[in-house]
Amino acid sequence: MSGPTSGTGYLNELYEWARQIRRWTIGAAEVFHYFVVKSSRLPLSVSLPWALKFLFYYGIFLCVAPLYFTTAPIITWIMLETQIMPDAGYLISSATIFAYILLGMFVLQYIWLALVFIICRLAETSFPDSIKDETSSARSAFHWLMTFSTLLGCAAIGFWAFLEISVRGKSACQHKASKKDGLILVEPTEMEIFAQDMDEQCYKNVERPETVTLKLLQ
């Protein structure tokens, strides 16, 4: 949910964060479009599970679920208050009961998110160079409390991005990366410098694809 963005202030950081989510969502929609075009060449046993997983993750989990979870109690209460037919045949005839069910799911979600935070802390022992998260417990608790609002904001931006690409089409598929000028520059280790030098040497010794293509055309 938090991409590698760096704004000059909180408002600018929020703007860069939103732009990153929009770009990711439009990119996901573009990938799915390419998949639909090519899916006829794939076996049904491969294309169908992939499509369902893709739609569930990007369409339901990241976009629809948080929005539904927030609006469902209000919409359900309005529907039950304005209905004309008797509510005896409904599975859940009371808006209060439905709200309590969603509240229970809300609490379970926060319990799951708390486990994620705890696992991240416990995993520090396996980090290279004994790197530890220096975030204070109070700040981590604040981050934990803000997880649902972060997911909700991500879902709203993603929903808007899906609407945008549905209306604008391919013209919305433009790569506008978020700014990262303010990220702190960390000095590379000796191993990272060595690996970078090796990559540069390999790049120099291997012909670039466009050069090979020109030679073949000639």
ChimeraX attribute file (.defattr): number of C-alpha atoms within 10 A of each C-alpha:
attribute: neighborCount
match mode: 1-to-1
recipient: residues
	/A:1	13
	/A:2	10
	/A:3	12
	/A:4	12
	/A:5	21
	/A:6	20
	/A:7	18
	/A:8	11
	/A:9	9
	/A:10	10
	/A:11	10
	/A:12	14
	/A:13	16
	/A:14	14
	/A:15	15
	/A:16	22
	/A:17	22
	/A:18	22
	/A:19	19
	/A:20	22
	/A:21	22
	/A:22	22
	/A:23	21
	/A:24	17
	/A:25	25
	/A:26	25
	/A:27	18
	/A:28	17
	/A:29	21
	/A:30	17
	/A:31	12
	/A:32	16
	/A:33	12
	/A:34	11
	/A:35	15
	/A:36	13
	/A:37	9
	/A:38	11
	/A:39	17
	/A:40	10
	/A:41	9
	/A:42	11
	/A:43	9
	/A:44	11
	/A:45	8
	/A:46	10
	/A:47	16
	/A:48	13
	/A:49	11
	/A:50	14
	/A:51	14
	/A:52	11
	/A:53	12
	/A:54	17
	/A:55	16
	/A:56	15
	/A:57	12
	/A:58	16
	/A:59	20
	/A:60	16
	/A:61	14
	/A:62	21
	/A:63	24
	/A:64	18
	/A:65	15
	/A:66	21
	/A:67	18
	/A:68	13
	/A:69	16
	/A:70	13
	/A:71	10
	/A:72	16
	/A:73	20
	/A:74	12
	/A:75	13
	/A:76	17
	/A:77	15
	/A:78	12
	/A:79	12
	/A:80	15
	/A:81	11
	/A:82	9
	/A:83	9
	/A:84	8
	/A:85	8
	/A:86	9
	/A:87	12
	/A:88	9
	/A:89	8
	/A:90	8
	/A:91	7
	/A:92	11
	/A:93	14
	/A:94	15
	/A:95	19
	/A:96	13
	/A:97	12
	/A:98	16
	/A:99	17
	/A:100	12
	/A:101	12
	/A:102	16
	/A:103	14
	/A:104	11
	/A:105	13
	/A:106	15
	/A:107	11
	/A:108	12
	/A:109	14
	/A:110	15
	/A:111	13
	/A:112	12
	/A:113	16
	/A:114	16
	/A:115	12
	/A:116	13
	/A:117	16
	/A:118	11
	/A:119	11
	/A:120	12
	/A:121	12
	/A:122	10
	/A:123	11
	/A:124	13
	/A:125	12
	/A:126	10
	/A:127	9
	/A:128	8
	/A:129	7
	/A:130	8
	/A:131	10
	/A:132	13
	/A:133	8
	/A:134	6
	/A:135	8
	/A:136	9
	/A:137	9
	/A:138	9
	/A:139	10
	/A:140	12
	/A:141	12
	/A:142	11
	/A:143	13
	/A:144	17
	/A:145	14
	/A:146	12
	/A:147	16
	/A:148	16
	/A:149	11
	/A:150	16
	/A:151	18
	/A:152	21
	/A:153	18
	/A:154	22
	/A:155	24
	/A:156	20
	/A:157	19
	/A:158	24
	/A:159	18
	/A:160	15
	/A:161	22
	/A:162	19
	/A:163	13
	/A:164	16
	/A:165	18
	/A:166	13
	/A:167	11
	/A:168	10
	/A:169	13
	/A:170	11
	/A:171	9
	/A:172	16
	/A:173	15
	/A:174	10
	/A:175	11
	/A:176	10
	/A:177	12
	/A:178	20
	/A:179	18
	/A:180	12
	/A:181	11
	/A:182	10
	/A:183	11
	/A:184	8
	/A:185	7
	/A:186	6
	/A:187	8
	/A:188	10
	/A:189	9
	/A:190	9
	/A:191	9
	/A:192	11
	/A:193	12
	/A:194	12
	/A:195	12
	/A:196	13
	/A:197	12
	/A:198	12
	/A:199	12
	/A:200	11
	/A:201	11
	/A:202	11
	/A:203	11
	/A:204	10
	/A:205	9
	/A:206	8
	/A:207	10
	/A:208	10
	/A:209	9
	/A:210	9
	/A:211	10
	/A:212	11
	/A:213	10
	/A:214	9
	/A:215	9
	/A:216	8
	/A:217	7
	/A:218	6
